[in-house]
């Protein structure tokens, strides 16, 4: 996704099985902060890389984008890098395009349990 490397927002392409297919440099930088590289993620399912997403609203939203071809927009707090993201999901044939926008400056960290 070299063409998207000039975009500040992170962009990720998932295939129809929710496997990582491509990402721009901004996305690679986010994942690198939490110890992941595109080389290790490529071809693997988002559910394999992030099993803690299973059964959450994030899973429901992403499945809606991939399986039902519906656009979605939702917020996600990443405890691994302590940031809030607005994630916009767009159907892409096949799969989905996800755009991550850091909104941490607008939010406060979630309360600890």
VMD Tcl script that draws the C-alpha trace (Angstrom):
set ca {
  {0.00 0.00 0.00}
  {2.81 2.37 -0.85}
  {0.34 4.88 -2.29}
  {-1.23 5.27 1.18}
  {2.04 5.79 3.06}
  {1.58 9.57 2.92}
  {-1.66 9.32 4.92}
  {-1.39 9.99 8.66}
  {-4.16 7.52 9.49}
  {-3.37 3.83 9.64}
  {-4.89 1.78 6.81}
  {-5.20 -2.01 6.92}
  {-6.54 -4.39 4.25}
  {-8.11 -7.64 5.47}
  {-9.09 -10.39 3.05}
  {-12.45 -12.22 3.12}
  {-11.17 -14.53 5.90}
  {-10.09 -11.51 8.04}
  {-6.43 -12.24 7.26}
  {-4.00 -9.33 7.12}
  {-3.29 -8.64 3.45}
  {-1.66 -5.19 3.42}
  {-1.10 -2.06 5.51}
  {0.41 1.37 5.13}
  {3.41 2.64 7.10}
  {1.23 4.36 9.73}
  {-0.43 1.00 10.53}
  {2.93 -0.77 10.58}
  {4.16 1.84 13.09}
  {1.17 1.21 15.41}
  {1.68 -2.55 15.35}
  {5.43 -2.15 15.83}
  {4.74 -0.22 19.08}
  {3.06 -3.36 20.43}
  {5.76 -5.74 19.21}
  {4.24 -6.89 15.92}
  {5.48 -6.63 12.35}
  {3.56 -6.90 9.11}
  {5.82 -9.78 8.08}
  {4.63 -11.84 11.07}
  {0.98 -10.76 10.64}
  {0.62 -11.15 6.87}
  {-1.73 -13.98 5.96}
  {-2.83 -14.52 9.55}
  {-6.33 -13.84 10.82}
  {-6.99 -10.81 12.98}
  {-8.60 -13.29 15.41}
  {-5.36 -15.29 15.55}
  {-3.22 -12.20 16.16}
  {-5.72 -10.63 18.60}
  {-7.72 -13.48 20.17}
  {-8.98 -11.13 22.90}
  {-11.19 -9.44 20.27}
  {-13.33 -12.57 19.91}
  {-16.79 -12.11 21.35}
  {-16.48 -8.31 21.56}
  {-18.27 -5.50 19.78}
  {-15.14 -5.09 17.65}
  {-15.59 -8.62 16.31}
  {-19.27 -7.95 15.55}
  {-18.43 -4.70 13.72}
  {-15.61 -6.25 11.68}
  {-17.68 -9.29 10.72}
  {-20.46 -6.95 9.60}
  {-18.03 -5.15 7.31}
  {-16.47 -8.32 5.89}
  {-19.47 -10.65 5.73}
  {-22.43 -8.28 5.33}
  {-20.58 -5.65 3.27}
  {-21.73 -2.89 5.62}
  {-19.71 0.20 6.51}
  {-18.99 0.62 10.20}
  {-17.48 3.19 12.50}
  {-16.58 2.48 16.12}
  {-14.13 3.41 18.84}
  {-11.56 1.06 20.30}
  {-9.23 1.43 23.27}
  {-5.96 -0.42 22.85}
  {-4.58 -1.37 26.27}
  {-1.36 -2.49 24.59}
  {-0.40 1.01 23.42}
  {-2.74 3.02 25.71}
  {-4.46 4.79 22.81}
  {-8.01 5.31 21.60}
  {-8.79 4.79 17.93}
  {-11.78 5.60 15.80}
  {-11.94 2.75 13.33}
  {-13.85 3.07 10.09}
  {-14.45 -0.14 8.19}
  {-15.29 -0.25 4.50}
  {-16.25 -3.33 2.50}
  {-13.67 -4.21 -0.14}
  {-14.17 -6.99 -2.58}
  {-12.95 -9.26 -1.12}
  {-12.57 -8.34 2.55}
  {-12.37 -4.94 4.18}
  {-10.36 -1.76 4.44}
  {-9.92 -0.45 8.00}
  {-8.88 3.13 8.70}
  {-7.58 3.87 12.21}
  {-7.60 7.46 13.46}
  {-5.94 8.16 16.81}
  {-8.45 10.04 19.00}
  {-6.57 9.66 22.28}
  {-6.39 13.43 22.73}
  {-10.23 13.51 22.85}
  {-10.62 10.67 25.35}
  {-9.54 9.65 28.82}
  {-8.28 6.16 29.66}
  {-10.96 3.67 30.66}
  {-11.44 3.14 34.38}
  {-9.48 0.25 35.86}
  {-11.50 -2.63 37.21}
}
mol new
graphics top color blue
foreach p $ca { graphics top sphere $p radius 0.5 }
foreach p [lrange $ca 0 end-1] q [lrange $ca 1 end] { graphics top cylinder $p $q radius 0.2 }
display resetview
